[in-house]
Amino acid sequence: MVATALPPQMTSVSGRGLGLALGAKPVAGGLVRAPRLHAATSQRCARRISCQAARDNTRTSAAAVEATLTMAPEDGSAVGEIMVPEWAGMSYDAQYDDIFSKPLNLRKVTPKPDPSAQAQVPGARKVPFSDVYGKPRKRLFWDRQFTTKDKVYLGYMAFVHVGALLAPFYFSWAHVAEFALMYFITGCLGITLSYHRQLTHRSFTTPKWLERVFAYCGVMSVQGDPLEWVSCHRYHHLHCETPLDPHSVYEGFWWSHMGWLLDDDATQSRVFDTSNAADIAKDPFYAHLHKHYTWHVVGMFVAIYLLGGWGSLLWAGCLRTVWVYHITWFVNSAAHVWGTQTYETGDQSRNNWWVGLLGFGEGWHNNHHAFEFSARHGLEDSQWDMTWQVIRFLDFLGLADNIKLPSEKQKERLRLEDTVVV
């Protein structure tokens, strides 16, 4: 097994808001530490950008930080250029109006909004059982223009959800087994292991043939082709919970859960440039999947029907697809409003046990946002991470290499003095 911690120069330069920067006090080991971005400190921290101090604990120059932030991310982290406008203490709504009134630059890091300012925005509503205030910026269904893509996607969503509701009428234990098998293949191997941890964050490597097999499992989840998924998720980390985040919880729980998928114009305005996934685009196999993705999805549903009839189509096709959808979406919604925060990330990411259980370890989301390069999300023995166990098994077989994990020093540098329970 080759398990490595992220190289020091890359520890805190992503759009996550870790540590936070120019002029901040360095701590042991050189990582610049900043306070948690909540009401009392967000105004002071909003202007800072994360960086790594030099090994001798001297301060890093602005030029050095700029150079580091624009480096190609070898670890799959979401790095970008510095952008520090006068947004200190601004709400998400105010940032939204400012950002979308100008030409967009998706590669620039934007400071996090002030949660206390967002709570004061007229019309903002508190997500139940949380301290997050969201306000919809887009109408989801009524009094809005639907693009052709929106209409097709709504029709497809209606089809799979109705199919999921019909599945119990075709109950059999064989169909339940088919559902469970496809749930694991597409949810664990396809989305969490392949699309997320391997392709997006490059937290481990496998032989190319196996990487492509896992990626095809992701295609069968019907959550987009690898290029589209990876690019979108890297933007999520770069712009987490700012107006350029494709699914910010500050636009409401429903928006972050699935509303963003039903508004192509709004989503594409934040993810239109896939150059942040050039490593995926240049691979001929992934380029093929990007071009012919729809036919592969149709072929999967047809194959399931031909192999098992209507019962298999409803259980292994529709119900399984909808089940994996909502678990994935809960990572974007529930794991950003409910749970605990163990590490300083500057955002609302939470460790949510039930999302972690259903999502094969993806619910340990605060851990992930603190160490997005890590192949393991459940960093504690009590945090069950099924995907990590699969990676360990692949390593045992000699099929996984370059496995990245945070060091104990890295974890201690970002660990909050008290775990925050929300």
Summary of the structure (lengths in Angstrom):
residues: 422
radius of gyration: 21.1
end to end distance: 36.7
largest distance: 67.4
contacts: 1471
relative contact order: 0.14
helix: 51%
strand: 8%
